[in-house]
Structure formats: structure tokens, C-alpha cells
Amino acid sequence: MSHRTRRRTPALPLMAAELALASTEVIARRGLMMAFNQCSPLEYQRMVLEKLAAAQSSAMAIFASGGLAGFDALLAPWHRRATVNARRLRRRK
């Protein structure tokens, strides 16, 4: 059985910078996919569902902390999804 290790979330300034770069890359790659008519229905569905899931995770972080969640807890779901998407779309040719 494989054992996964949890990565520590990066510091807030680094997380914000990585989020900005990864989201810009994802938007550009998906835009090109749409322009060349290579965007699958699954990819369109992912665009919506991942945003809903990230918003839900951020909301749960706020509610779980009683409204005292830090910005890093709020940005973490968006950061995680954007960086994973950037890696996935980078591999796609």
C-alpha cells in the first residue's frame, strides 16, 4: 500500500504568487483549447465544478473556524486546484 505524505501549505505570499501564475497559465491553456476546438465536454464541466468545490472548501474553512480563518486557509483550495490543473494541462498535448 502506498503512503502519501501531506505537504505543508506554502506561506501566504508564495501561495498568492503561485496561484496568480498557475491560474493565468490555466486560463491561457484552456482558452487555446477552446480556440482550436480541442476542449472536451469534460473539461468544460471541470471548469465549473472545480470552482464550486473550491468555494465550498473555503466556506467550510470559514465556518469551521468561526469566521477566524486566515487568508492561507481560504486560498489553499484555490491554490491546490489551480496548480494541479496547470500541471495536468501542461502534460496534455
MOPAC internal coordinates of N, CA, C and O (Angstrom, degrees):
PM7 1SCF
backbone

  N    0.0000 0     0.00 0     0.00 0    0    0    0
  C    1.4333 1     0.00 0     0.00 0    1    0    0
  C    1.5237 1   108.51 1     0.00 0    2    1    0
  O    1.2310 1   120.69 1   -47.62 1    3    2    1
  N    1.3259 1   116.29 1   132.38 1    3    2    1
  C    1.4573 1   119.51 1  -179.41 1    5    3    2
  C    1.5176 1   109.72 1   -79.76 1    6    5    3
  O    1.2310 1   121.49 1   -32.64 1    7    6    5
  N    1.2959 1   114.75 1   147.36 1    7    6    5
  C    1.4580 1   120.86 1  -179.11 1    9    7    6
  C    1.5229 1   109.09 1  -114.82 1   10    9    7
  O    1.2310 1   120.89 1   -58.56 1   11   10    9
  N    1.3191 1   115.90 1   121.44 1   11   10    9
  C    1.4646 1   120.23 1   179.01 1   13   11   10
  C    1.5151 1   109.62 1   -93.27 1   14   13   11
  O    1.2310 1   121.27 1   -41.65 1   15   14   13
  N    1.3050 1   115.17 1   138.35 1   15   14   13
  C    1.4571 1   119.05 1   174.83 1   17   15   14
  C    1.5160 1   108.50 1  -102.20 1   18   17   15
  O    1.2310 1   121.07 1   -37.32 1   19   18   17
  N    1.3015 1   115.57 1   142.68 1   19   18   17
  C    1.4577 1   120.46 1   178.94 1   21   19   18
  C    1.5119 1   109.36 1   -83.22 1   22   21   19
  O    1.2310 1   121.45 1   -47.89 1   23   22   21
  N    1.3089 1   114.82 1   132.11 1   23   22   21
  C    1.4532 1   119.36 1   176.51 1   25   23   22
  C    1.5134 1   109.22 1   -87.10 1   26   25   23
  O    1.2310 1   121.18 1   -35.21 1   27   26   25
  N    1.2805 1   115.36 1   144.79 1   27   26   25
  C    1.4568 1   120.54 1   175.38 1   29   27   26
  C    1.5116 1   108.61 1   -73.22 1   30   29   27
  O    1.2310 1   120.07 1   -39.13 1   31   30   29
  N    1.3146 1   117.46 1   140.87 1   31   30   29
  C    1.4581 1   119.09 1   177.17 1   33   31   30
  C    1.5183 1   108.78 1   -70.00 1   34   33   31
  O    1.2310 1   120.27 1   -39.36 1   35   34   33
  N    1.3261 1   117.09 1   140.64 1   35   34   33
  C    1.4655 1   119.53 1  -179.24 1   37   35   34
  C    1.5288 1   111.47 1   -68.85 1   38   37   35
  O    1.2310 1   120.80 1   -15.47 1   39   38   37
  N    1.3014 1   116.07 1   164.53 1   39   38   37
  C    1.4605 1   121.21 1   178.04 1   41   39   38
  C    1.5284 1   109.27 1   -61.27 1   42   41   39
  O    1.2310 1   120.85 1   -25.98 1   43   42   41
  N    1.3200 1   115.98 1   154.02 1   43   42   41
  C    1.4595 1   121.37 1  -173.93 1   45   43   42
  C    1.5290 1   113.73 1   -54.91 1   46   45   43
  O    1.2310 1   118.16 1   132.67 1   47   46   45
  N    1.3376 1   121.11 1   -47.33 1   47   46   45
  C    1.4716 1   118.78 1   179.40 1   49   47   46
  C    1.5255 1   113.05 1   -62.40 1   50   49   47
  O    1.2310 1   120.56 1   141.33 1   51   50   49
  N    1.3282 1   116.54 1   -38.67 1   51   50   49
  C    1.4659 1   120.16 1   178.35 1   53   51   50
  C    1.5277 1   110.27 1   -68.39 1   54   53   51
  O    1.2310 1   120.61 1   139.23 1   55   54   53
  N    1.3297 1   116.45 1   -40.77 1   55   54   53
  C    1.4564 1   120.31 1   178.82 1   57   55   54
  C    1.5308 1   110.63 1   -62.83 1   58   57   55
  O    1.2310 1   120.26 1   137.65 1   59   58   57
  N    1.3174 1   117.10 1   -42.35 1   59   58   57
  C    1.4676 1   120.80 1   179.55 1   61   59   58
  C    1.5263 1   111.03 1   -64.59 1   62   61   59
  O    1.2310 1   120.21 1   138.98 1   63   62   61
  N    1.3251 1   117.21 1   -41.02 1   63   62   61
  C    1.4643 1   120.64 1   179.16 1   65   63   62
  C    1.5295 1   111.03 1   -66.54 1   66   65   63
  O    1.2310 1   120.52 1   135.10 1   67   66   65
  N    1.3348 1   116.62 1   -44.90 1   67   66   65
  C    1.4622 1   120.16 1   178.47 1   69   67   66
  C    1.5253 1   111.20 1   -63.40 1   70   69   67
  O    1.2310 1   120.47 1   141.12 1   71   70   69
  N    1.3321 1   116.71 1   -38.88 1   71   70   69
  C    1.4615 1   121.19 1   178.40 1   73   71   70
  C    1.5210 1   110.39 1   -63.42 1   74   73   71
  O    1.2310 1   120.37 1   136.68 1   75   74   73
  N    1.3135 1   116.90 1   -43.32 1   75   74   73
  C    1.4699 1   120.33 1   179.61 1   77   75   74
  C    1.5230 1   111.30 1   -62.73 1   78   77   75
  O    1.2310 1   120.18 1   135.02 1   79   78   77
  N    1.3153 1   117.26 1   -44.98 1   79   78   77
  C    1.4627 1   120.72 1  -179.43 1   81   79   78
  C    1.5300 1   111.90 1   -69.05 1   82   81   79
  O    1.2310 1   120.57 1   135.09 1   83   82   81
  N    1.3205 1   116.52 1   -44.91 1   83   82   81
  C    1.4706 1   119.84 1  -177.87 1   85   83   82
  C    1.5175 1   111.11 1   -66.55 1   86   85   83
  O    1.2310 1   119.95 1   138.28 1   87   86   85
  N    1.3304 1   117.71 1   -41.72 1   87   86   85
  C    1.4663 1   119.04 1  -178.72 1   89   87   86
  C    1.5257 1   111.00 1   -68.11 1   90   89   87
  O    1.2310 1   120.15 1   143.61 1   91   90   89
  N    1.3253 1   117.32 1   -36.39 1   91   90   89
  C    1.4664 1   120.47 1   176.14 1   93   91   90
  C    1.5184 1   110.57 1   -63.34 1   94   93   91
  O    1.2310 1   120.76 1   137.50 1   95   94   93
  N    1.3270 1   116.15 1   -42.50 1   95   94   93
  C    1.4635 1   120.29 1   178.63 1   97   95   94
  C    1.5262 1   111.35 1   -64.09 1   98   97   95
  O    1.2310 1   120.24 1   136.28 1   99   98   97
  N    1.3312 1   117.16 1   -43.72 1   99   98   97
  C    1.4669 1   120.83 1  -179.55 1  101   99   98
  C    1.5277 1   110.63 1   -63.63 1  102  101   99
  O    1.2310 1   120.45 1   136.60 1  103  102  101
  N    1.3316 1   116.74 1   -43.40 1  103  102  101
  C    1.4681 1   120.24 1   178.97 1  105  103  102
  C    1.5243 1   110.57 1   -61.50 1  106  105  103
  O    1.2310 1   120.53 1   136.61 1  107  106  105
  N    1.3290 1   116.59 1   -43.39 1  107  106  105
  C    1.4650 1   120.28 1  -179.69 1  109  107  106
  C    1.5311 1   111.14 1   -65.07 1  110  109  107
  O    1.2310 1   120.32 1   133.92 1  111  110  109
  N    1.3321 1   117.00 1   -46.08 1  111  110  109
  C    1.4646 1   120.09 1  -178.48 1  113  111  110
  C    1.5260 1   111.62 1   -65.21 1  114  113  111
  O    1.2310 1   120.54 1   138.10 1  115  114  113
  N    1.3211 1   116.57 1   -41.90 1  115  114  113
  C    1.4635 1   118.96 1   178.74 1  117  115  114
  C    1.5263 1   111.09 1   -69.03 1  118  117  115
  O    1.2310 1   120.60 1   144.31 1  119  118  117
  N    1.3134 1   116.45 1   -35.69 1  119  118  117
  C    1.4629 1   119.55 1   176.29 1  121  119  118
  C    1.5158 1   111.81 1   -61.96 1  122  121  119
  O    1.2310 1   120.64 1   138.47 1  123  122  121
  N    1.3294 1   116.38 1   -41.53 1  123  122  121
  C    1.4627 1   120.32 1   176.84 1  125  123  122
  C    1.5295 1   111.43 1   -65.82 1  126  125  123
  O    1.2310 1   121.05 1   141.38 1  127  126  125
  N    1.3380 1   115.60 1   -38.62 1  127  126  125
  C    1.4619 1   118.68 1   177.94 1  129  127  126
  C    1.5275 1   110.01 1   -61.81 1  130  129  127
  O    1.2310 1   120.37 1   138.73 1  131  130  129
  N    1.3228 1   116.89 1   -41.27 1  131  130  129
  C    1.4644 1   120.44 1   179.03 1  133  131  130
  C    1.5267 1   110.84 1   -67.92 1  134  133  131
  O    1.2310 1   120.61 1   139.54 1  135  134  133
  N    1.3205 1   116.44 1   -40.46 1  135  134  133
  C    1.4628 1   120.66 1  -178.49 1  137  135  134
  C    1.5292 1   111.42 1   -63.06 1  138  137  135
  O    1.2310 1   120.47 1   143.48 1  139  138  137
  N    1.3287 1   116.70 1   -36.52 1  139  138  137
  C    1.4585 1   120.96 1  -179.44 1  141  139  138
  C    1.5220 1   112.81 1   -96.38 1  142  141  139
  O    1.2310 1   120.66 1  -167.45 1  143  142  141
  N    1.3356 1   116.34 1    12.55 1  143  142  141
  C    1.4616 1   123.18 1   177.16 1  145  143  142
  C    1.5299 1   111.63 1    56.26 1  146  145  143
  O    1.2310 1   120.72 1  -137.80 1  147  146  145
  N    1.3390 1   116.24 1    42.20 1  147  146  145
  C    1.4563 1   121.63 1   179.20 1  149  147  146
  C    1.5211 1   112.21 1  -113.96 1  150  149  147
  O    1.2310 1   120.48 1  -172.44 1  151  150  149
  N    1.3140 1   116.68 1     7.56 1  151  150  149
  C    1.4619 1   121.21 1  -177.73 1  153  151  150
  C    1.5293 1   109.10 1   -86.30 1  154  153  151
  O    1.2310 1   120.76 1   -59.84 1  155  154  153
  N    1.3165 1   116.14 1   120.16 1  155  154  153
  C    1.4609 1   121.09 1  -177.49 1  157  155  154
  C    1.5265 1   110.57 1   -80.05 1  158  157  155
  O    1.2310 1   120.30 1   -20.28 1  159  158  157
  N    1.3215 1   117.03 1   159.72 1  159  158  157
  C    1.4625 1   119.75 1   175.03 1  161  159  158
  C    1.5310 1   112.09 1   -58.62 1  162  161  159
  O    1.2310 1   120.35 1   146.94 1  163  162  161
  N    1.3299 1   116.93 1   -33.06 1  163  162  161
  C    1.4627 1   120.53 1   177.39 1  165  163  162
  C    1.5270 1   110.84 1   -63.15 1  166  165  163
  O    1.2310 1   120.41 1   140.73 1  167  166  165
  N    1.3260 1   116.82 1   -39.27 1  167  166  165
  C    1.4691 1   120.57 1   179.51 1  169  167  166
  C    1.5272 1   110.81 1   -66.60 1  170  169  167
  O    1.2310 1   120.30 1   139.79 1  171  170  169
  N    1.3266 1   117.03 1   -40.21 1  171  170  169
  C    1.4645 1   120.32 1   175.98 1  173  171  170
  C    1.5262 1   110.28 1   -61.27 1  174  173  171
  O    1.2310 1   120.79 1   138.74 1  175  174  173
  N    1.3269 1   116.09 1   -41.26 1  175  174  173
  C    1.4507 1   120.35 1   179.71 1  177  175  174
  C    1.5272 1   110.64 1   -65.73 1  178  177  175
  O    1.2310 1   120.45 1   139.39 1  179  178  177
  N    1.3313 1   116.75 1   -40.61 1  179  178  177
  C    1.4704 1   120.72 1   177.80 1  181  179  178
  C    1.5215 1   111.79 1   -59.58 1  182  181  179
  O    1.2310 1   120.87 1   141.37 1  183  182  181
  N    1.3425 1   115.94 1   -38.63 1  183  182  181
  C    1.4621 1   120.12 1  -178.18 1  185  183  182
  C    1.5197 1   111.03 1   -56.96 1  186  185  183
  O    1.2310 1   120.61 1   140.72 1  187  186  185
  N    1.3102 1   116.43 1   -39.28 1  187  186  185
  C    1.4605 1   120.61 1  -178.19 1  189  187  186
  C    1.5230 1   111.02 1   -82.22 1  190  189  187
  O    1.2310 1   120.66 1   130.52 1  191  190  189
  N    1.3261 1   116.34 1   -49.48 1  191  190  189
  C    1.4574 1   120.01 1  -173.68 1  193  191  190
  C    1.5216 1   113.37 1   -64.92 1  194  193  191
  O    1.2310 1   119.80 1   143.60 1  195  194  193
  N    1.3353 1   117.99 1   -36.40 1  195  194  193
  C    1.4610 1   119.09 1  -179.47 1  197  195  194
  C    1.5243 1   111.31 1   -67.89 1  198  197  195
  O    1.2310 1   120.22 1   146.64 1  199  198  197
  N    1.3192 1   117.18 1   -33.36 1  199  198  197
  C    1.4600 1   119.72 1   177.80 1  201  199  198
  C    1.5247 1   111.25 1   -69.85 1  202  201  199
  O    1.2310 1   120.90 1   140.78 1  203  202  201
  N    1.3223 1   115.89 1   -39.22 1  203  202  201
  C    1.4601 1   119.72 1   176.44 1  205  203  202
  C    1.5309 1   111.02 1   -63.71 1  206  205  203
  O    1.2310 1   120.49 1   136.94 1  207  206  205
  N    1.3178 1   116.67 1   -43.06 1  207  206  205
  C    1.4631 1   120.92 1  -179.98 1  209  207  206
  C    1.5275 1   111.41 1   -65.85 1  210  209  207
  O    1.2310 1   120.15 1   139.86 1  211  210  209
  N    1.3319 1   117.31 1   -40.14 1  211  210  209
  C    1.4635 1   120.28 1   178.96 1  213  211  210
  C    1.5309 1   110.59 1   -67.04 1  214  213  211
  O    1.2310 1   120.33 1   138.78 1  215  214  213
  N    1.3219 1   116.98 1   -41.22 1  215  214  213
  C    1.4616 1   120.26 1   178.14 1  217  215  214
  C    1.5266 1   110.61 1   -63.81 1  218  217  215
  O    1.2310 1   120.57 1   140.52 1  219  218  217
  N    1.3199 1   116.51 1   -39.48 1  219  218  217
  C    1.4578 1   120.43 1   178.46 1  221  219  218
  C    1.5296 1   110.61 1   -65.08 1  222  221  219
  O    1.2310 1   120.10 1   137.96 1  223  222  221
  N    1.3197 1   117.42 1   -42.04 1  223  222  221
  C    1.4683 1   120.75 1   178.93 1  225  223  222
  C    1.5195 1   111.24 1   -64.16 1  226  225  223
  O    1.2310 1   120.26 1   139.48 1  227  226  225
  N    1.3280 1   117.11 1   -40.52 1  227  226  225
  C    1.4614 1   120.51 1   177.79 1  229  227  226
  C    1.5252 1   110.83 1   -65.10 1  230  229  227
  O    1.2310 1   120.72 1   137.65 1  231  230  229
  N    1.3259 1   116.23 1   -42.35 1  231  230  229
  C    1.4657 1   119.86 1   178.77 1  233  231  230
  C    1.5236 1   110.94 1   -63.25 1  234  233  231
  O    1.2310 1   120.69 1   139.10 1  235  234  233
  N    1.3220 1   116.28 1   -40.90 1  235  234  233
  C    1.4646 1   119.27 1   178.72 1  237  235  234
  C    1.5268 1   111.43 1   -64.55 1  238  237  235
  O    1.2310 1   120.09 1   145.48 1  239  238  237
  N    1.3332 1   117.44 1   -34.52 1  239  238  237
  C    1.4659 1   120.42 1   177.32 1  241  239  238
  C    1.5298 1   110.03 1   -64.86 1  242  241  239
  O    1.2310 1   120.54 1   141.55 1  243  242  241
  N    1.3337 1   116.58 1   -38.45 1  243  242  241
  C    1.4674 1   120.20 1   178.65 1  245  243  242
  C    1.5243 1   110.18 1   -66.79 1  246  245  243
  O    1.2310 1   120.56 1   132.00 1  247  246  245
  N    1.3296 1   116.54 1   -48.00 1  247  246  245
  C    1.4627 1   120.39 1  -177.61 1  249  247  246
  C    1.5201 1   112.00 1   -66.79 1  250  249  247
  O    1.2310 1   119.97 1   141.55 1  251  250  249
  N    1.3170 1   117.65 1   -38.45 1  251  250  249
  C    1.4626 1   121.05 1  -178.65 1  253  251  250
  C    1.5242 1   111.75 1   -66.73 1  254  253  251
  O    1.2310 1   120.76 1   149.76 1  255  254  253
  N    1.3257 1   116.15 1   -30.24 1  255  254  253
  C    1.4620 1   118.98 1  -178.38 1  257  255  254
  C    1.5228 1   112.09 1   -94.69 1  258  257  255
  O    1.2310 1   120.26 1  -178.97 1  259  258  257
  N    1.3106 1   117.11 1     1.03 1  259  258  257
  C    1.4632 1   119.75 1  -178.84 1  261  259  258
  C    1.5157 1   112.00 1    72.74 1  262  261  259
  O    1.2310 1   120.46 1  -151.49 1  263  262  261
  N    1.3211 1   116.73 1    28.51 1  263  262  261
  C    1.4583 1   121.19 1   179.74 1  265  263  262
  C    1.5159 1   113.97 1    86.32 1  266  265  263
  O    1.2310 1   120.31 1  -173.72 1  267  266  265
  N    1.3159 1   117.01 1     6.28 1  267  266  265
  C    1.4609 1   120.71 1  -177.15 1  269  267  266
  C    1.5262 1   113.42 1  -105.94 1  270  269  267
  O    1.2310 1   120.53 1  -165.05 1  271  270  269
  N    1.3179 1   116.59 1    14.95 1  271  270  269
  C    1.4707 1   119.93 1  -179.10 1  273  271  270
  C    1.5251 1   110.00 1   -65.69 1  274  273  271
  O    1.2310 1   121.10 1   -39.24 1  275  274  273
  N    1.3176 1   115.51 1   140.76 1  275  274  273
  C    1.4522 1   120.20 1   177.30 1  277  275  274
  C    1.5196 1   111.25 1   -78.74 1  278  277  275
  O    1.2310 1   121.62 1   -12.15 1  279  278  277
  N    1.3217 1   114.50 1   167.85 1  279  278  277
  C    1.4555 1   119.28 1  -179.88 1  281  279  278
  C    1.5228 1   111.98 1   -61.40 1  282  281  279
  O    1.2310 1   120.48 1   148.35 1  283  282  281
  N    1.3285 1   116.68 1   -31.65 1  283  282  281
  C    1.4653 1   118.85 1   179.99 1  285  283  282
  C    1.5260 1   111.12 1   -64.89 1  286  285  283
  O    1.2310 1   119.73 1   142.71 1  287  286  285
  N    1.3341 1   118.11 1   -37.29 1  287  286  285
  C    1.4630 1   120.82 1   177.83 1  289  287  286
  C    1.5224 1   111.10 1   -69.27 1  290  289  287
  O    1.2310 1   120.44 1   149.70 1  291  290  289
  N    1.3182 1   116.77 1   -30.30 1  291  290  289
  C    1.4572 1   120.65 1  -179.94 1  293  291  290
  C    1.5252 1   112.08 1   -78.89 1  294  293  291
  O    1.2310 1   120.33 1   145.30 1  295  294  293
  N    1.3287 1   116.98 1   -34.70 1  295  294  293
  C    1.4646 1   121.06 1  -178.88 1  297  295  294
  C    1.5243 1   113.43 1   -83.70 1  298  297  295
  O    1.2310 1   120.18 1   157.61 1  299  298  297
  N    1.3189 1   117.26 1   -22.39 1  299  298  297
  C    1.4712 1   120.85 1  -174.02 1  301  299  298
  C    1.5294 1   113.36 1   -55.13 1  302  301  299
  O    1.2310 1   118.37 1   134.16 1  303  302  301
  N    1.3421 1   120.71 1   -45.84 1  303  302  301
  C    1.4717 1   118.53 1   179.58 1  305  303  302
  C    1.5329 1   112.88 1   -63.13 1  306  305  303
  O    1.2310 1   120.36 1   142.35 1  307  306  305
  N    1.3151 1   116.92 1   -37.65 1  307  306  305
  C    1.4680 1   120.89 1   179.94 1  309  307  306
  C    1.5314 1   109.49 1   -69.29 1  310  309  307
  O    1.2310 1   120.44 1   137.88 1  311  310  309
  N    1.3262 1   116.77 1   -42.12 1  311  310  309
  C    1.4628 1   122.52 1   179.29 1  313  311  310
  C    1.5234 1   110.75 1   -61.62 1  314  313  311
  O    1.2310 1   120.95 1   132.54 1  315  314  313
  N    1.3222 1   115.79 1   -47.46 1  315  314  313
  C    1.4661 1   120.78 1  -177.90 1  317  315  314
  C    1.5317 1   110.75 1   -60.23 1  318  317  315
  O    1.2310 1   120.11 1   133.31 1  319  318  317
  N    1.3159 1   117.39 1   -46.69 1  319  318  317
  C    1.4610 1   120.55 1  -178.03 1  321  319  318
  C    1.5233 1   112.12 1   -68.92 1  322  321  319
  O    1.2310 1   120.18 1   140.22 1  323  322  321
  N    1.3265 1   117.25 1   -39.78 1  323  322  321
  C    1.4642 1   120.02 1  -179.11 1  325  323  322
  C    1.5277 1   111.17 1   -66.20 1  326  325  323
  O    1.2310 1   119.95 1   137.13 1  327  326  325
  N    1.3315 1   117.69 1   -42.87 1  327  326  325
  C    1.4553 1   119.67 1  -178.50 1  329  327  326
  C    1.5346 1   111.06 1   -69.61 1  330  329  327
  O    1.2310 1   120.32 1   142.34 1  331  330  329
  N    1.3327 1   116.99 1   -37.66 1  331  330  329
  C    1.4724 1   119.82 1   177.22 1  333  331  330
  C    1.5226 1   110.29 1   -64.93 1  334  333  331
  O    1.2310 1   120.08 1   136.60 1  335  334  333
  N    1.3292 1   117.45 1   -43.40 1  335  334  333
  C    1.4637 1   120.73 1   178.88 1  337  335  334
  C    1.5254 1   111.42 1   -63.39 1  338  337  335
  O    1.2310 1   120.28 1   138.42 1  339  338  337
  N    1.3218 1   117.06 1   -41.58 1  339  338  337
  C    1.4630 1   120.08 1   179.82 1  341  339  338
  C    1.5239 1   110.05 1   -60.57 1  342  341  339
  O    1.2310 1   120.26 1   134.85 1  343  342  341
  N    1.3335 1   117.11 1   -45.15 1  343  342  341
  C    1.4649 1   120.68 1   178.35 1  345  343  342
  C    1.5203 1   111.65 1   -62.81 1  346  345  343
  O    1.2310 1   120.82 1   135.76 1  347  346  345
  N    1.3353 1   116.04 1   -44.24 1  347  346  345
  C    1.4651 1   120.51 1  -178.47 1  349  347  346
  C    1.5229 1   111.16 1   -64.58 1  350  349  347
  O    1.2310 1   120.18 1   135.76 1  351  350  349
  N    1.3216 1   117.26 1   -44.24 1  351  350  349
  C    1.4605 1   120.47 1  -178.63 1  353  351  350
  C    1.5287 1   111.80 1   -72.67 1  354  353  351
  O    1.2310 1   120.31 1   152.01 1  355  354  353
  N    1.3196 1   117.01 1   -27.99 1  355  354  353
  C    1.4691 1   121.03 1   177.33 1  357  355  354
  C    1.5249 1   110.25 1   -65.46 1  358  357  355
  O    1.2310 1   120.48 1   143.46 1  359  358  357
  N    1.3309 1   116.69 1   -36.54 1  359  358  357
  C    1.4765 1   121.04 1  -179.63 1  361  359  358
  C    1.5152 1   111.33 1   -74.00 1  362  361  359
  O    1.2310 1   120.35 1   153.85 1  363  362  361
  N    1.3149 1   116.93 1   -26.15 1  363  362  361
  C    1.4623 1   121.17 1  -176.12 1  365  363  362
  C    1.5245 1   110.39 1   -74.21 1  366  365  363
  O    1.2310 1   120.66 1   -48.32 1  367  366  365
  N    1.2770 1   116.34 1   131.68 1  367  366  365
  C    1.4758 1   120.52 1  -179.90 1  369  367  366
  C    1.4851 1   110.32 1  -121.41 1  370  369  367
  O    1.2310 1   120.10 1   180.00 1  371  370  369

